[in-house]
């Protein structure tokens, strides 16, 4: 009986001691956050990436416009020559138009997919490069935890935003 009571008392002491240490560690914790969207939009690397995306978008739009021009020319040709064409020739032109239109739709979908993929890859690259800088700034400012999505939290003190510091350090590396 005595052994069980002393064991229980020992376990209780260890529990309360551990709880006290946990509370004191939590009291020393410093939580910060970073705005990833600002990091992507305002960093020099992000600005360069946005230019690349804009150039890719412009090229894709030109290719799509060229294909649409071919479709419109064929439509006009069919409309202008409809009375002169035989039934078989008209059907061939319509089949050709349908094929061009399918290619156009596929090209538009592929262009959108390519742009989204490129955007995701560039954002991932920026975030990978920023990760080391983020850790450096967090350690320098003695943060124990950095949130990457402050919008999921009800309130965070703006003083805990280290986005500007990370941007400065990241841009120095460029």
C-alpha positions, 0 to 999 in steps of 0.5 A, a space after each residue: 500500500 505504501 509503495 503504491 502511494 509513494 509511486 502515485 505521489 512521485 508520478 504526481 510530482 513529475 506531472 506537475 513539474 512537467 506541466 510547470 516547465 511546459 507553461 514557462 516554455 510557452 510563456 517564452 515562445 514568440 510567434 510571428 507570421 509572414 505574408 507569402 503573397 507579399 513575398 511573391 509579389 514584392 520580392 525582386 525574384 517575384 517581380 522577375 518571375 511575374 515578367 516571365 509569366 507575362 511574356 509566356 502569357 503574351 506568347 500563348 495569346 499570340 499563338 491562340 490569336 493566330 489559330 483563331 485568325 485561321 478559323 475566321 478566314 476559313 469561316 469567311 471562305 466558306 460563307 463567301 464560296 458556299 453557293 459555288 462549292 459542291 456538297 462534298 467540298 462544302 462538307 470538307 471545308 466544314 470538317 476542316 473548320 471543326 478540326 481547326 476549332 477543336 485544335 483551337 480549344 485544345 490550344 486555349 486549354 493547354 495555354 491556360 494549363 501551361 501558364 498556371 503550371 509555370 506560375 506554381 513552379 515560380 512561386 515554389 522556387 521563390 518560397 524555397 529560396 525564401 525559406 532559408 532567409 525566413 529561418 535566418 530572420 526568425 532566429 535573429 528576432 528570436 521567434 519560436 514559431 512562424 505562421 505562413 497563413 495569418 488569415 487563419 488566425 483571429 488576430 496577430 499583432 502587426 509587430 509580429 509580421 516579419 515579411 518586410 525583414 524577409 523581403 529585405 534579406 531576400 532582395 539582398 541575395 539577388 
